[in-house]
Amino acid sequence: MSHWLLSRALKIAGLCAFSLALVAPTAYAAPAKSATKATAKSPGKSGAKSAVVKKPHVAKAVASKKAVSNRKNVRLETKAKEHVKSAKRSVAPVIQQAIIPAIPSFGQMAGLHGAPDPLDLKSSVALVIDQDTREVLFSKNDHAVLPIASLTKLMTGVIISGARLPMDELITISQDDVDTEKHSRSRLSVGATLSRGELLHLALMSSENRAAHALGRTYPGGLPTFVRLMNAKAKMLGMNDTTYAEPTGLSSQNQSSAQDLATLVNAAHGDPVLRELTTSPGYQVAIGRRTLQYNNTNRLVKSPDWDIGLQKTGYINEAGQCLVMQTKIAGRKLIMVFLDSAGKLSRLGDAERVRRWVETNPVSDQKVKLSASAKPFSG
């Protein structure tokens, strides 16, 4: 397949180059000499002076004609450049796909997407639990242990909020906070200084990686101590399938199961700070003379159809698209976990499918177990 894509990309590039030659054949020709330099002596029989000196009106006409020609060449050259840019935009994804194949998620490699479910969810792992009764309403591969990406930051928030550290303490982003594993982007440049509270807000709401890493790095005892606390908290909550390697989720070594994540959501929902920050629609921070606007990575928090008490999104190639939420639907408080969803918006689509299912089915029918290992929620 990759050879076919590459040959197709090269073929497209060739066609674009050919069409470019047809559209602007004169765009790359040598520029004509200007009228002001055409004052050399004419090779006429009489040895007369140049036409510019002897016949000004003719020279003016020639100059005007050349000016029109030059403007036409400029337009053709501009159009040619636009064609080149368009060709590059069209060919680049094909070449990239041919040369750099997509990295399959752990769930895809394990064949989890082949599991059927009556709701036709795009996530290979899903779990829906009644928060009050602990009843499992829907489960799909809920004990599979997979990378969890930025869902990690929910535990980062639990540790920071629970430590009762001063939220107004200033923290400066350092080179150590720059992602050297996935090379992800960040709007927080090295040297930017924010309060601990601002960093926590950005980490939980907009999944800011440098903010999360800075929170762990500056924790009393440093990053190793912070990661140990994350794992100790997981064990204390009974999250026996969970392992943390760092506080951002960029590492695929941060792994958990849907059952464990439901337990974490239930615990985090008890913290009003985490409820507020994870569901904040947007937030502004001032860095020097700039004011940066950040938005929530989960657009459902702005939807009038949803009543969300806590949420967190996540994504890396190894984990796929992930989402956890605490929400109220049809009068019931539910915890939802979706892992390893294949498309960018499919995790939100899965949440919508579950919401419609809960709203349109009687309470007695809202129990679907698709995983043989499913067990009652004990978080």
Sequence and secondary structure as in RCSB ss.txt:
>XXXX:A:sequence
MSHWLLSRALKIAGLCAFSLALVAPTAYAAPAKSATKATAKSPGKSGAKSAVVKKPHVAKAVASKKAVSNRKNVR
LETKAKEHVKSAKRSVAPVIQQAIIPAIPSFGQMAGLHGAPDPLDLKSSVALVIDQDTREVLFSKNDHAVLPIAS
LTKLMTGVIISGARLPMDELITISQDDVDTEKHSRSRLSVGATLSRGELLHLALMSSENRAAHALGRTYPGGLPT
FVRLMNAKAKMLGMNDTTYAEPTGLSSQNQSSAQDLATLVNAAHGDPVLRELTTSPGYQVAIGRRTLQYNNTNRL
VKSPDWDIGLQKTGYINEAGQCLVMQTKIAGRKLIMVFLDSAGKLSRLGDAERVRRWVETNPVSDQKVKLSASAK
PFSG
>XXXX:A:secstr
 HHHHHHHHHHHHHHHHHHHHHH TTTTS     GGG  S    TT    HHHH HHHHHHHHHHHHHHHHHHHH
HHHHHHHHHHHHHHHHHHHHHHHHS     HHHHTTGGG   TT  SEEEEEEEETTT  EEEEESTT  EE GG
GHHHHHHHHHHHHT  TT EEE  GGGS SSS    SS TT EEEHHHHHHHHHHS  HHHHHHHHHTSTTHHHH
HHHHHHHHHHHTT TT B SSSSS STT EE HHHHHHHHHHHTT HHHHHHHT SEEEEEETTEEEEEE S GG
GG TT  EEEEEEEEETTTEEEEEEEEEETTEEEEEEEEEESSTTHHHHHHHHHHHHHHHS GGG  EE  TT  
    
